[in-house]
Amino acid sequence: MLCILCSVLFSLIGCGGAGQSVEVLFADASSQLASAQKAQAEQFAKSEFEEARTLLSEATRLIEGGDAGALSLTKKAYAKARLAEALARQRKAETEAVRFEADLEKAMAEADRARLERQSAERELDQGSSD
């Protein structure tokens, strides 16, 4: 009987809608936060990353205290860490695109200068051969 009661309590406290325990979900959230950090979320999505870190820290406190709210908070930490990673990748890509655009403009300007120089040399050559 005690075993059944413990199982019921564990399922109420430790399992999410998808059947994951809070510990498994916490590990996933921690891993997601590490992925966000690897994607440079601290630089490109600072507020989202910090919020995910704070949520995970609070979830740790709730898990240690056996609070049923730990599952919900852990899910939110996971989602926020995922958002931070995606946002960081987006912003980093946009920053790189702007840099590539500037490099392309410089290359096009150099190509235009080289074309004008070539045309000038061709005119000079044409004038020299008609003399």
Secondary structure as the mmCIF struct_conf table of DSSP 4:
data_model
#
loop_
_struct_conf.conf_type_id
_struct_conf.id
_struct_conf.beg_label_comp_id
_struct_conf.beg_label_asym_id
_struct_conf.beg_label_seq_id
_struct_conf.end_label_comp_id
_struct_conf.end_label_asym_id
_struct_conf.end_label_seq_id
HELX_RH_AL_P HELX_RH_AL_P1 LEU A 2 GLY A 14
STRN STRN1 CYS A 15 CYS A 15
TURN_TY1_P TURN_TY1_P1 GLY A 17 ALA A 18
BEND BEND1 GLY A 19 GLY A 19
STRN STRN2 SER A 21 SER A 21
HELX_RH_AL_P HELX_RH_AL_P2 VAL A 22 LYS A 38
TURN_TY1_P TURN_TY1_P2 ALA A 39 GLN A 40
HELX_RH_AL_P HELX_RH_AL_P3 ALA A 41 PHE A 44
BEND BEND2 ALA A 45 ALA A 45
HELX_RH_AL_P HELX_RH_AL_P4 LYS A 46 GLU A 64
TURN_TY1_P TURN_TY1_P3 GLY A 65 GLY A 66
TURN_TY1_P TURN_TY1_P4 ALA A 68 GLY A 69
HELX_RH_AL_P HELX_RH_AL_P5 ALA A 70 SER A 130
#
